[in-house]
Amino acid sequence: MKLILPFVIACFFTDVAMAQTVDTAAEAELFITMENADLNQFKWKNRPVVVFSDSADNPAFTEQMRLLTQRPAELTDRDVVVITDTDPAAASDLRKKLRPRGFMLVIIGKDGGVKLRKPFPWDVREISRSIDKMPMRQREIREQKDRAIGQ
């Protein structure tokens, strides 16, 4: 009995460490900066959620990032990739196209079209609801249900 207890405890901590590694890797793929992003690479694969700000110290930007990091699994389930742009001086192509003033949250569909703009932070639940109303997302949900029934 004494030999089994340390083994069980070691297994528990190994599983926790593995889960944290997987979560960290998934979160790293979920959040990218504008320098590493080209919207064409996401077309028909992901739904970019772009968070613009004039500074990384902007309270609205800080709040938005806090809200997004609280529930990354819901974003991943909806094929979301979060792109941050906090450098107006860089004048990225997306910044030129969308012309944000200060803080702005933009949801872009898989087709590359702008679906929603918000001048204030949004909770992941609100973002998820907005995405779930999109026709393409509704089709994805139906296909998932059909696959689950067919198995």
C-alpha positions in Angstrom: 0.0 0.0 0.0 2.8 2.4 0.9 4.4 1.8 -2.5 1.2 2.4 -4.5 0.4 5.8 -2.9 3.5 7.6 -4.2 2.9 6.1 -7.7 -0.7 7.3 -7.7 0.3 10.8 -6.6 3.1 10.9 -9.2 0.6 9.9 -11.9 -1.8 12.6 -10.8 0.9 15.3 -11.1 2.0 14.0 -14.4 -1.5 14.3 -15.8 -1.8 17.9 -14.5 1.5 18.8 -16.0 0.6 17.3 -19.3 -2.8 19.1 -19.3 -1.1 22.4 -18.6 1.4 21.8 -21.5 -1.5 21.0 -23.9 -3.5 24.1 -22.7 -0.4 26.3 -23.1 0.3 25.0 -26.6 -3.3 25.5 -27.7 -3.4 29.0 -26.2 -0.1 29.8 -28.0 -1.8 28.9 -31.3 -5.0 30.8 -30.4 -3.3 34.2 -29.8 -1.0 35.7 -32.4 0.3 39.2 -33.1 -0.3 41.2 -36.3 3.3 40.8 -37.3 2.8 37.0 -37.6 -0.6 37.2 -39.3 -1.8 37.3 -42.9 -5.6 37.1 -43.1 -5.4 35.0 -46.3 -3.8 32.2 -44.3 -7.0 31.9 -42.2 -9.6 32.1 -45.0 -12.0 29.1 -44.9 -10.0 27.7 -41.9 -10.4 30.0 -39.0 -12.5 32.9 -37.7 -10.1 35.8 -36.9 -11.0 37.9 -33.9 -8.9 41.0 -34.2 -8.2 43.2 -31.2 -6.9 46.7 -32.1 -5.5 49.2 -29.6 -3.2 52.1 -29.7 -1.2 50.6 -26.8 -0.9 47.3 -25.0 -1.5 49.4 -21.8 -4.9 50.5 -22.9 -7.4 49.4 -20.1 -9.9 48.2 -22.7 -7.3 46.1 -24.4 -6.1 44.6 -21.1 -9.7 43.8 -20.2 -10.4 42.2 -23.6 -7.3 40.0 -23.4 -8.3 39.0 -19.8 -11.7 38.0 -21.0 -10.4 36.0 -24.0 -7.9 34.1 -21.9 -10.5 33.0 -19.4 -12.3 30.6 -21.8 -10.0 29.6 -24.7 -11.6 26.2 -25.2 -14.8 27.9 -26.4 -12.9 29.9 -28.9 -10.9 26.9 -30.2 -14.2 25.0 -30.6 -15.3 27.7 -33.0 -12.0 27.8 -35.0 -11.2 31.3 -33.6 -7.7 32.8 -33.8 -7.2 36.0 -31.9 -5.0 38.5 -33.6 -3.7 41.5 -31.6 -2.5 44.8 -33.1 -1.3 47.4 -30.6 1.1 49.3 -32.8 -0.6 52.0 -34.9 2.8 53.2 -36.2 3.3 49.9 -38.0 0.2 50.6 -40.2 -0.7 47.0 -41.0 -2.8 46.2 -44.0 -5.7 45.2 -41.7 -5.4 48.4 -39.7 -5.5 50.4 -43.0 -8.6 48.5 -44.1 -10.6 48.6 -40.9 -9.4 52.0 -39.6 -9.8 51.5 -35.9 -9.8 54.5 -33.5 -8.3 53.5 -30.2 -9.7 50.1 -29.1 -11.7 48.0 -31.5 -12.8 44.3 -31.5 -13.5 42.9 -35.0 -14.9 39.4 -35.7 -14.1 38.2 -39.2 -15.8 35.2 -40.7 -14.2 32.2 -42.4 -15.1 33.8 -45.7 -12.9 36.8 -44.9 -15.8 39.3 -44.4 -16.1 41.6 -41.4 -19.1 40.2 -39.3 -19.0 42.5 -36.3 -17.2 45.6 -34.9 -17.3 46.6 -31.2 -15.6 49.7 -29.7 -15.5 48.0 -26.2 -14.5 44.7 -24.8 -16.7 41.6 -25.2 -17.0 38.5 -23.2 -16.2 35.1 -24.8 -19.8 34.1 -24.2 -21.0 37.1 -26.3 -18.4 36.4 -29.0 -19.5 32.8 -29.1 -23.2 33.6 -29.4 -22.4 36.0 -32.3 -20.4 33.3 -34.1 -23.0 30.7 -33.5 -25.6 32.8 -35.3 -23.5 32.8 -38.5 -24.8 30.5 -41.2 -21.5 28.8 -41.7 -21.2 28.0 -38.0 -24.8 26.7 -37.9 -23.9 24.4 -40.8 -20.8 23.2 -38.9 -23.0 22.4 -35.8 -25.5 20.5 -38.0 -22.7 18.5 -39.5 -21.2 17.7 -36.1 -24.7 16.5 -34.9 -25.0 14.3 -38.1 -21.6 12.8 -37.5 -22.5 12.0 -33.9 -25.8 10.4 -34.9 -24.1 8.4 -37.6 -21.5 6.8 -35.3 
